[in-house]
């Protein structure tokens, strides 16, 4: 299954090792949204220039719902995850 990821800024994308603001993550089998969050944690930990606590400053949204609130649900096909700063707003 493919998960499309849209990072709100180039800085966030770079922190996760992505060259652009949009990337595709390939996952296999039935996984939960919590497993997807673990993938993001691993990608972030691979970047030695970024503190792991950055995860706390970000929000991960799929289908208008934060992944933290649906972490025990099974990942739906054609999921697009938006990754942005938790304190964005207007």
N, C-alpha and C positions, 0 to 999 in steps of 0.2 A: 504494500500500500504506500502511496505517496502522501506526504503532508507538506503543503505549501506554507512557507514561513515568510511573513512580511515584517521587516524591522522598521520602526518609525524613523530611525536616524541611521546614518552611515556609521556613527560611533558605536551604536548598539550592535549593528551587524558585524563590525570589525571585532568587537569583544567576543562574539561567538564564532569567530574565524570565517565569516562569510565575506566574500569579495564585493557583494552587492546587497541592496536592501531587500531582495527577494531571493529565496533559495528553496530547494526541495530536499526534504529528508525522507529517506526510504526506510520503512519499518516493515517487519514481517509478523505474521500471526495476529492473534487477538491481544491487543495491548490496551491498557487503560490510559487515561489522560495523565495520571500520576507517573506512568512509565515515560511518557513524553516529556514531562518536567525533568525526570532524571536524565534524559538525553540532553536537555538544555544545560543541566548542571554539569554534565561531563564535558560538553563543548566549552563551557565557560572555564572549567578547571584546566583545560588544555592550554589556555592562554595565560602564560606566566605573568603578564603585565596587568592582570585584572584580579581584583579581590573577589573571593567567592561570595561575599556578602552583597555583591551587586544584584544577585537574584532577588533579594529582599526589596530592592528599589525598582523592580520591574513588575509589570503585569502582563500575563499571557492570556489572551482571549481567543476563544473559538466559538463561532456562532453567536456572538454577543454575550457569552458567558465566560467568566474568569475560570481558568483551568483549576485553580485551587478549590472552587466550589463544586466541581464535577469530577474531581480527581479519581474517584472510584468507579466512574462510568467507563464503558468500553468506547474506545476511539471510533468515531464514525468515519466512513470513507469520504474522500474529497474534503478533508478538513483543512481549513486555512487558519493558521495561528497568527495573530497580530501580537507583536512584542513591542512594548513601549514603556516609558517611565510611569510609575504608579502615580506620580504627582502631577501628571499632565492634566490640563483642564482649562477652563476658560471662564 
